[in-house]
């Protein structure tokens, strides 16, 4: 009886997390297929680019190496600074070597996109990464077969 309640509770938690994941992935997909199409391309200058140790302020288990990139760009004679690289799923790595995804260097000119209605919102990556869709789907298919087919 207790084991059955634990399984039902686990199934409910998985179903809720599945709904949350669908919401997050949907927002990412809408961003890359709709929203960013309205953004404007411009040139930015890399201010900082290095792999840093990252530890979440809200989740003490979330830590690892992450590439941090800061860049400046000018819109209508106003200079902005941003560090947003991507809206795709971004993974922390246990090794500093694997944290580097870009070969940027300080003062390098790069292309970024910014929101014309709110220019402080800039982003480097303008394409939807297929892993953003594949990884959650694969995870939940595996969980489904483990929990719901017994």
N, C-alpha and C positions, 0 to 999 in steps of 0.2 A: 504493500500500500504506500509506504513512504517513498520507495523507489519510483513508483508510478507518479507520485506528486512531484518529485524532483525532475523527472523527464518532462512532465507537462510544463513546469516552471521554466525549464531550459528552453523548451519549444517556444514559449511566449516571449522570452528574452530574445531569442534568435529572430522571431518574427518582428519584434519592435526594432531591433538593430537593422534588420533587412529594410524596413520602411525608412529608417533614418538614412541608411546608405543610398537607397534609391533617390531620396530627396537631394542628398549632397551631389551624387553623380549627375542627376538631372540638371542641377544648377550649373555644374561645370560644363555639361554638354550645351546647354542654352547659352552660356557665356561664349564658348568658342564657335558655335554655329550661328549665333544671332548677334549678341551684344558687341563682340570685338569687331564685327564687320562695320560698325558705325564709328569705331575709333580711328584716330588719325596717326599715320606713321610719321616719325620724326627722328632726328639724330640725337643721341645722348653721349655723354662722356663718362666712362667708368671712373668712379672715385675710389672704390675699394672692391677687391675681389680676392677672397681667401676662404679656406675651409676652417670653420670654427666648431668647437665643441658646443653642442646645443643640449639644454635640459629644459623640458617643459615646466612652466610655472604652475600648471594645474595638474599634471600627471607625472609623478616622480619616476615612473618606469619608462617614460619617453625621453630617451637621451641617445646621442650619437653625433657623428660628424655631419655637418651640413655646409654647403657652399653658400656664402653670404656675398651678395653683390649689391653695391650701391652705385647709383648713377645719377647724373644731373642732366637736365634738359630744359630748354627755354621755350615758352609758349607766350606769345603776345608780350614780349619783353619782360616776362616774369620767369625767374629761374625756379625750378622744382627739383626735389631730390626724392628718389624712390628706391626701394629695395625689392619690389615685387618682380619675381622672375617668371612664375608660372602659376596657373590655377589647377593644373593637372596634379594627380597624386604625386607627392614628393616623399621620398623615403630617406630616413637617416641611415647612415652606415656605421658599422663598428670600426672602420678603418679610415683614416684621413685620406689615404691614397684614392679610395673609391668615391670620395665626396665631391671631387671636381668633375663637373659635367660640362663646363665651358672653359675655353682657353683664353679668357679675357685677361687683360693686364691694365694697370692704372693708366689713365689718360687715353685709352683706346676709344675710338669712335664706334658706336654700335647703333643699330636700328631698334627703336622701341615703338610701342603704340601707347597713346594716351586717350583718355575720355575727353572729347571736346566740351562736354557740358560740365566736367569737373577735372581740369587738367592735372591736378595733383595725383590722380590715379593713372599710373603708368605701369606697363608690363613689357617684359622682353619677349617671352614665348607667345606666339600668336596661333599655334596649332594645337588641336586636340590630340593628345597622346592615346593611342589605342589601349595601352595598359591601364589607363584610368577606367576603362569600361571592362576590360577582360579580367583584371585581378579580382574586383568585387564579385563579379558573376561567377567566376570559378570557385571562389571561397564559399559562396552561398550554395552552390550546387553540391559541393563536397559536404558541407554541413547538413544540407537537406537529406542527402542519402544516409548520413550517419545517424541523424536524429529522428527522421520521419519514416524510415523504412526498416523497422525492426520486427 
